Amino acid sequence: MRRVATHDRSPPYIATESPRALSSGWSPSPPFPLCAGAEMNRGGPRLIPLSSNGSPPRPPRRFVLPLTVIAVLSAVIVVAFFVARGGGGGSSSEDDGSSADKTAGQAAVVGDSAAGQEEQSLTTVIGASTAAVGSRAFFDLTHNGSSIGRLTLGLFDERAPKTVANFVALAAGKGGPPVDGVPGTGTAGYAGVPFHRIIAGFMAQGGDYERGDGRGGKSIYPGGAFDDEPFITTHDDRGVLSMANSGPGTNGAQFFITFKATSWLDGKHVVFGRVVDGGSVLDEVERVDTGGGSHPVTPLVIAACGVVEE
C-alpha cells in the first residue's frame, strides 16, 4: 500500500497498486509463475501451441510483406537520422558565431545590470559594515589628559552627502553658524569637545561644541538643524557613526559611535560613517569609567581632529 497525495481539499486516502480497486473493490490476483511457452493476456496465462519439431509455428504469410515494409521504413529513418546529425555538425561555425553574439549580448546585459545595481545601491538599505567609504576624518583622543590614540572614520559621502558635509566642516573647524548663510564658513569645530555620554555595550556620544553636555551643537546649515537624509544605511556593527537627534529633522552637530549593532535605531538616526582604523582606541573609549552612570568621571576629549588628505 502507498499513500497518494491529492490536489483537492478531500481527506487523504489510501490507494492500492491498481486503480480498479478504488472503484470496484477488485484487487489483483497474487503473482504466479509462468510456465514455459506461456504468455499473459487479460484472462491470465495462455499456452502457445508448439509445432511438431518443438518450436513455435512461423507467422502466417499474410504478415511477411508488412514486416518487410516496416523493416525498410526503419532503415530509412535510421539513415535520415544520421544524415541530419552530420548536417548539424557542418554548421558548427555558424552556431559558434551565433553563440558568440549571444555571449556578447549577455555580457552587455550584465554590464547594464551592474550599472543599474550601482545606481540602486544608493537607495537600497544596506549595513554600514558594507557601505562604500569616501572621505575620511580623524579624532585624536585624550582621557584625563593622556592620549589614548586616534580614531579614523570612513564617511559615506554618496549615501548621506549633507550629513557628511556637516561633519567634515566641524572636523575641519569650519562648522557652526554659517557666515552670510554659506554652509562651512563658520569657526566652530570638534577640537576640544568632550564625549559627554558613554554607555558600555551601547555607544559613545559627543559633538556638543557649545555646552559640552548634550544640550547644544548647531549644524553648518541655516537655522542650526537640518532634516534627516534617507535611512538607507543600518546600525549593523560595532563602530558605526550616526547622528544624534531629539526627533525627526533635528540634526545638529552631535553624533554617536556604536559599541555593537543597534538595529532598534534604524530608521530613526542617519548613519553616515564607520570606524575604519583605531578599533583598540574604541575599546579604550568603552572602558572609560562613568561611575555607574553615563557621564565620564574623568574627561574624554577630542584633542585634535581633521580631514584625512588623500
C-alpha positions in Angstrom: 0.0 0.0 0.0 1.2 3.6 -0.7 -0.1 7.0 0.3 -1.1 9.2 -2.7 -1.1 13.0 -2.4 -4.1 14.8 -3.8 -4.5 18.4 -5.0 -8.0 18.9 -3.7 -9.4 19.5 -0.2 -10.7 16.0 0.3 -9.2 13.9 3.0 -6.2 11.8 2.1 -6.9 8.3 1.1 -5.0 5.0 0.7 -4.7 3.7 -2.8 -3.8 0.2 -3.8 -1.5 -0.7 -6.7 -4.5 -0.9 -9.1 -6.9 2.0 -9.7 -9.7 -0.6 -10.3 -9.5 -1.5 -6.6 -10.6 2.0 -5.7 -13.8 1.9 -7.8 -15.0 -1.7 -7.6 -13.3 -3.3 -4.7 -11.4 -5.6 -7.0 -7.9 -6.5 -6.0 -5.3 -8.0 -8.3 -4.6 -11.7 -8.2 -1.4 -12.7 -6.4 1.6 -13.1 -8.7 2.1 -16.6 -10.1 5.0 -18.2 -12.1 4.5 -18.6 -15.9 5.2 -21.9 -17.3 7.3 -22.4 -20.5 5.6 -21.4 -23.6 3.0 -19.2 -21.8 2.2 -15.5 -22.1 -0.1 -13.2 -20.3 -3.4 -11.8 -21.5 -6.4 -10.3 -19.8 -7.7 -13.8 -18.8 -4.5 -15.0 -17.3 -1.8 -17.2 -18.8 -2.4 -18.6 -22.3 -0.5 -21.6 -23.7 1.1 -21.2 -27.1 0.8 -24.4 -29.1 4.1 -25.9 -30.3 4.8 -27.4 -33.7 5.9 -30.9 -34.4 9.6 -30.0 -34.2 9.1 -28.4 -30.8 9.4 -24.8 -31.9 6.7 -22.1 -32.2 5.0 -22.1 -35.6 6.0 -19.5 -38.2 3.8 -16.5 -38.6 1.2 -16.7 -41.4 2.4 -15.4 -44.9 0.0 -12.5 -44.8 2.3 -10.9 -42.2 5.5 -11.3 -44.2 5.0 -8.3 -46.5 4.0 -5.8 -43.8 7.0 -6.9 -41.7 9.3 -6.3 -44.7 7.9 -2.8 -45.3 8.3 -2.0 -41.6 12.0 -3.1 -41.8 12.7 -1.0 -44.8 11.0 2.1 -43.3 13.0 1.6 -40.1 16.3 1.5 -42.1 15.3 4.7 -44.0 14.5 6.5 -40.7 17.9 5.5 -39.2 19.8 6.7 -42.3 17.9 10.0 -42.3 18.7 10.5 -38.6 22.5 10.1 -39.1 22.4 12.4 -42.2 20.6 15.0 -40.2 23.2 14.8 -37.4 26.0 15.2 -40.0 24.4 18.3 -41.5 24.1 19.8 -38.0 27.8 19.3 -37.4 28.6 21.1 -40.7 27.0 24.3 -39.4 29.1 24.5 -36.3 30.9 27.7 -37.3 27.6 29.4 -37.8 26.5 28.1 -34.5 29.7 29.3 -32.9 29.2 32.8 -34.3 25.6 32.8 -33.1 26.8 31.7 -29.6 29.5 34.4 -29.6 26.8 37.0 -30.5 24.6 35.7 -27.7 27.5 35.8 -25.2 28.3 39.4 -26.2 24.6 40.2 -25.8 24.6 38.6 -22.4 27.7 40.5 -21.4 26.1 43.8 -22.4 23.0 42.8 -20.3 25.2 42.0 -17.3 27.1 45.3 -17.7 23.8 47.2 -17.8 22.6 45.3 -14.8 25.7 46.1 -12.8 25.4 49.8 -13.6 21.8 49.6 -12.5 22.7 47.9 -9.3 25.4 50.6 -8.6 22.7 53.3 -9.0 20.2 51.3 -7.0 22.7 50.8 -4.2 22.3 54.5 -3.2 18.6 53.8 -2.4 18.9 50.2 -1.2 19.1 49.7 2.5 22.4 48.1 3.5 24.5 47.8 6.6 27.2 50.3 7.5 29.7 47.5 7.6 29.4 47.0 3.8 28.8 50.6 2.7 31.4 52.3 0.5 33.7 54.8 2.2 34.5 58.1 0.6 36.3 60.9 2.6 37.8 60.2 6.0 38.2 62.2 9.2 40.2 61.6 12.4 39.9 62.2 16.1 42.9 62.2 18.4 41.6 61.4 21.8 42.8 62.0 25.3 41.4 60.6 28.5 42.1 62.6 31.7 44.8 64.5 29.8 46.6 61.4 28.4 46.5 60.3 24.8 44.8 57.1 24.0 45.2 57.2 20.2 43.5 58.0 17.0 40.1 57.0 15.6 39.8 57.2 11.8 36.3 57.5 10.5 35.3 56.5 7.0 32.4 58.6 5.7 29.6 57.7 3.4 29.7 60.7 1.1 27.3 59.3 -1.5 24.8 57.8 0.9 24.5 60.8 3.2 26.1 63.8 1.5 24.5 66.5 3.5 25.3 64.9 6.8 28.9 64.1 5.8 29.4 67.7 4.7 28.3 68.9 8.1 30.6 66.5 9.9 33.6 67.3 7.7 33.2 71.1 8.2 33.0 70.6 12.0 36.1 68.2 11.9 38.0 70.9 10.0 37.0 73.7 12.3 34.7 75.4 9.8 31.4 74.4 11.4 28.7 76.2 13.4 26.5 79.0 12.2 27.5 79.9 8.6 28.8 83.3 7.5 26.4 85.1 5.2 24.3 81.8 5.1 27.1 79.8 3.4 27.5 76.4 5.0 31.0 75.5 6.1 32.2 79.1 6.6 31.8 79.1 10.4 34.6 78.8 13.0 33.3 76.1 15.3 34.6 72.6 15.4 35.1 69.4 17.3 38.6 70.1 18.6 38.5 70.3 22.4 35.0 68.9 22.6 34.3 66.0 25.1 32.4 62.8 24.7 29.7 63.7 27.3 27.8 60.3 27.3 29.3 56.8 27.3 27.3 53.6 27.8 29.3 50.4 27.7 27.7 47.9 25.4 25.8 50.6 23.6 27.5 53.8 22.3 29.6 56.9 23.0 28.1 60.4 22.2 29.8 63.7 21.6 29.9 66.7 19.3 28.3 69.4 21.5 30.8 72.2 20.9 28.6 74.8 22.5 27.9 73.4 26.0 29.7 70.0 26.2 26.8 68.3 28.0 24.5 67.3 25.1 22.2 70.3 25.1 23.9 72.3 22.3 25.7 72.0 19.0 24.4 73.6 15.8 24.9 72.4 12.3 26.5 74.3 9.4 23.1 74.9 7.9 20.9 78.0 8.3 18.6 77.5 11.3 21.0 75.3 13.2 19.3 72.0 12.5 18.7 70.0 9.3 16.4 67.3 8.1 17.1 63.6 8.1 18.5 62.1 4.9 17.1 58.8 3.8 17.6 55.9 6.3 19.3 53.7 3.8 22.2 52.5 6.0 21.8 50.5 9.1 23.5 50.2 12.5 24.7 46.7 11.8 28.0 46.6 13.6 30.4 47.9 16.2 31.9 51.3 15.2 29.0 52.7 13.3 29.0 56.6 13.1 25.5 58.1 13.3 23.7 61.3 14.1 22.2 62.1 17.5 18.9 63.9 17.5 15.9 64.9 19.5 13.4 63.7 17.0 12.8 63.8 13.2 14.6 66.6 11.4 16.6 67.9 14.4 20.2 67.0 13.3 22.8 69.4 14.6 26.5 68.7 15.5 26.1 65.8 17.9 27.0 62.2 16.8 27.5 58.8 18.4 29.6 55.8 17.7 28.2 52.3 18.5 29.8 49.6 20.6 27.6 46.9 19.0 24.9 46.5 16.4 21.9 48.6 17.4 19.1 47.7 15.0 16.4 49.5 17.1 18.0 52.8 16.0 17.5 52.0 12.3 15.0 54.4 10.7 15.5 56.9 13.5 19.1 58.1 13.2 21.0 58.8 10.0 24.1 56.6 9.6 26.9 58.3 7.7 30.2 56.5 8.5 32.1 53.9 10.5 35.4 53.4 12.3 37.9 52.2 9.7 41.0 52.3 11.9 41.5 52.5 15.7 39.5 49.6 17.0 41.7 49.4 20.1 41.1 53.1 20.7 37.3 52.4 20.6 37.8 49.7 23.2 39.5 52.3 25.4 36.6 54.6 25.0 34.1 51.9 26.0 36.2 51.2 29.2 36.1 54.8 30.4 34.7 54.9 33.9 31.3 56.6 34.2 30.7 55.9 37.9 27.7 53.8 37.3 26.0 56.4 35.1 26.6 57.6 31.6 28.8 60.7 32.1 32.6 60.1 32.2 34.1 60.6 35.7 37.3 62.0 34.1 37.1 63.8 30.7 37.4 62.0 27.4 38.2 64.7 24.9 38.7 65.2 21.1 42.1 66.8 21.5 42.6 67.3 17.7 40.7 66.4 14.6 40.6 67.0 10.9 40.1 65.5 7.5 42.5 62.9 6.2 44.0 64.1 2.9 44.3 61.5 0.2 
